[in-house]
């Protein structure tokens, strides 16, 4: 009888101990693999702080350098939306299982195309101030439905059709991309600015319900955005089969102005 009481006491103590440990030390969220795709006129440097924030939580992160951006010297005449898509698909080859695929701005067109091509490699699409197209749309067409964007104001874009590139008026770069950043961050954007290949802007995407439609989607709205206006973001979300919507009170580049907040939202979006 005495031994039975001892066993009962030890069992109750064990249950209390386990319960206490669970409450004080919640189980860690399962680590994930993120693939981050930058937008136009940008490069991998823009994701550095977000990458560190995600990795500090045990996640694996790949940042894609699109052809013709950063240090890549591919000439504009060789760059299409399909070329971007294939670069991201190549990055997914190193992912075990399914990746959380994140696209910013132009990157939204790219990740949509990737999900159509290899839906089995994508666990979720997360759009950050990104273009979310319908099948057959181009970025140029979507941008022309955005009267609230300051990018389309006359003179802000400088086209070089012969060279296959498009530039942003120099004195508008900060206002458009990083008006809410510190002076150091604004100078970083100016220092890393490169002219943008034009052809991907006019390449349409083909999307199907079977492939693209089967991948869960989340959207992070940027409430002070001067490039992809909040009103266009709302329209694309409504039409795009987005399952969850989050907000961040930044301009077009939250990964530079509020990287910690954006990293936290990416983790939240990937787990919901």
C-alpha angles and dihedrals in degrees: 000000000000091000091049091054090049091052091048091050093049091048093052091046090051092051091049091048094050092046091049093049092048092052096045096039110034117203111270118252112255112264116247139197115245127194112196122202120194126214137237120313089013139094141197093285088076092066098047098103093043090048091054092048092053093044092050086064092054099263126136114235132193119188114202120220106209118219111269093024135096108354095340112115101196107144119245094243090064096049123095135154088262090055089054090047093052091050091055092045088053089053090053091058089078094053120103107224117333128349132217099237114206123190130185124203106314085015088074090067089050099048090047090056091047092052089052092051100042110013090159090067097052122078095179140351116225117192117202112194082324138153109254107193135198117228111288096021127125127208088245091056092048092048090053089059090061110084090165094062117105090205091077096052109124112273097014092101122054115198125204101187093174091054094038095235141114128206136195117235104264097234091051100053095092094042092051102040111022112011089141096050129103117261089257092053092045090052089049090057092048092048093052097041116128132177114263129240108245105205097074089059091065100039113106124222125228113213132177133196090232095060114014091028092056095062117089114242137204129182130208110204120210106213099198096042117150095183108043101025121224088241092058091044089055092050093049092048091052092050099037107069093248114175101195134021128201131182135216123184098230143104124257096301110053091158087069104034099038108010096157093052091047092049089052091051092049090054091047092048093047093052099046 
